[in-house]
Amino acid sequence: MSDDRTVKKVFLGKTNGIRQAGRPNIWRLGSIANGMQSIGVTRWSKKTEDRSVRAIILKQAVVKI
């Protein structure tokens, strides 16, 4: 395989970056789950599929904030 082929460049290449130090970022769904749990909502992913139930949950959240 010649040296100018893209596949060989990727296979033999080195990365030019560094890993971030410290704690990894919280995922968005994890953050939402923690927020829903703090206001006492369980099984929030199924409940929020229904638009009317989602509106009730959001009103509860605004009241507790």
Secondary structure, DSSP 8 states (H G I E B T S, - for coil): --TT-HHHHHHH---------SS----HHHHHHHHHHHTT--SHHHHTTSHHHHHHHHHHHHHH-
